[in-house]
Amino acid sequence: MNNHLKDAMEIRTLAREHNRLFEESVPLIASENVMSPLAMEMLLTDFGHRYAEGLPHERYYQGNFFVDQMEDKVTELGKKLFNAPQFDPRPVSGTNANMAVIFGLTKPLERICAPDLSGGGHISAAKFGALGFRGLDINNYPYDEETMTIDVEGARKTILEAKPNLCLFGQSVFLFPAPIKELRDTFQEVGCKVWYDGAHVAGLIAGKKFQDPLREGADVITGSTHKTLPGPQHGMVVGNTDEKTWRRVQKGVFPGVLSNHHLNTMAALGVTLAEMLDFGEAYAQKTIENAKTLAEELYALGMDVLAEKNGFTESHTLVADVRKLGGGKEVAEKLERCNIILNKNLIPVDHNKKSQEPSGIRIGAQEITRVGFGKNDAKELAEIMMKILKNDISEEKGKEKVKSLKSGFNEVKYCYGKSNPYEYIEIFK
Ligand SMILES: *Cc1c(COP(=O)(O)O)cnc(C)c1O
């Protein structure tokens, strides 16, 4: 009765073709990365079949003897990496971690201050996203378009007027540190908690770069674990707050927004945390260096990279206004035809524009760094990109050049062991 084996095998074929596409492409999406071989291996274990509701040693189901020890170890590694007294590795994504904090630290209809979407804020910080679930009254910080940062004095006014219970920082276009140490007195004055969404920059923070939110005044950090932190698609909450607040956050995770958490990805996260303790600083430094190099080179070759005034970026990300090169959609699609994968993005000039037709693109340097790109490789990439976009070479020739450049970078670095992340693993016989 193998009536649908053909369909199943078609899915496998698509997976293989997808692997080959990425093996031959330069990945520049700022929210993606590749895992290490040891982390990948964890995804295929029996952990992925089991339930472990609640916290270690207080479970509802049997069979968690090794799960509890694994979860304790992952928690310990998380505390060590982020130099934090509290760590919860259970959320299954960044948005799930955000919802846990919202569930734990806010009541319906309360007031919150948060970054604006047009200033790079994430959909989970929007009324029509996760914050909307609680019907929260959202007050946005003003954004300085020239420096691509939150306007500190404006934010102070927003907070003093709104008197929120919670202030959220952190964006999806996150070029420069959030001004939390600058606003510390203001948080104290209104008596609010501070929540830092580090989804994009968690790997840079783990590598002791960018900023140190817990020391600068944040109570909790949420994060995705697959952006600059190069682990599985998963989430986490890091805390440096009083016991009562932390208990509320953990109750927000379970039973608030989760029943079971995903144990195979949690194990993969633990492996990634260990690897970041050993290799994270070198990786984070190189990532930022490569982002800066890409920005400088693209700018020198005629692309309007934003925030030139502050040196383009201090993170893994850069954004550019590409209206002169045909607009965000055109540029992203043209580059995709040449095996360069990035996304179109709204930029401040877009104000009320639809997100399908934005003026900008966003570029992340973390994944190319992870597979070994250095400064000269980043320069070469910028040159190829601009030749393609200015039609100095055909798309066909461009694609050839991209494939040839990428062929030297198919091994994951900054981790234990060696692997080509695109090699197909066959279990089905
Ligand atoms: C990516 C992102 C998230 C959500 O992450 P998922 O893991 O995709 O759910 C949350 N906040 C910010 C700022 C992000 O960029």
PDBQT file of the ligand as one rigid body, heavy atoms in Angstrom, charges set to zero:
ROOT
HETATM    1  C1  LIG A 501      13.593  37.005  14.525  1.00  0.00    +0.000 C 
HETATM    2  C2  LIG A 501      13.079  37.844  15.599  1.00  0.00    +0.000 A 
HETATM    3  C3  LIG A 501      12.192  37.327  16.544  1.00  0.00    +0.000 A 
HETATM    4  C4  LIG A 501      11.452  36.022  16.407  1.00  0.00    +0.000 C 
HETATM    5  O1  LIG A 501      12.165  34.942  16.203  1.00  0.00    +0.000 OA
HETATM    6  P1  LIG A 501      11.593  33.533  15.724  1.00  0.00    +0.000 P 
HETATM    7  O2  LIG A 501      12.621  32.633  16.290  1.00  0.00    +0.000 OA
HETATM    8  O3  LIG A 501      11.553  33.618  14.247  1.00  0.00    +0.000 OA
HETATM    9  O4  LIG A 501      10.238  33.350  16.307  1.00  0.00    +0.000 OA
HETATM   10  C5  LIG A 501      11.852  38.127  17.626  1.00  0.00    +0.000 A 
HETATM   11  N1  LIG A 501      12.348  39.358  17.751  1.00  0.00    +0.000 NA
HETATM   12  C6  LIG A 501      13.191  39.896  16.858  1.00  0.00    +0.000 A 
HETATM   13  C7  LIG A 501      13.706  41.264  17.092  1.00  0.00    +0.000 C 
HETATM   14  C8  LIG A 501      13.572  39.162  15.740  1.00  0.00    +0.000 A 
HETATM   15  O5  LIG A 501      14.375  39.714  14.843  1.00  0.00    +0.000 OA
ENDROOT
TORSDOF 0
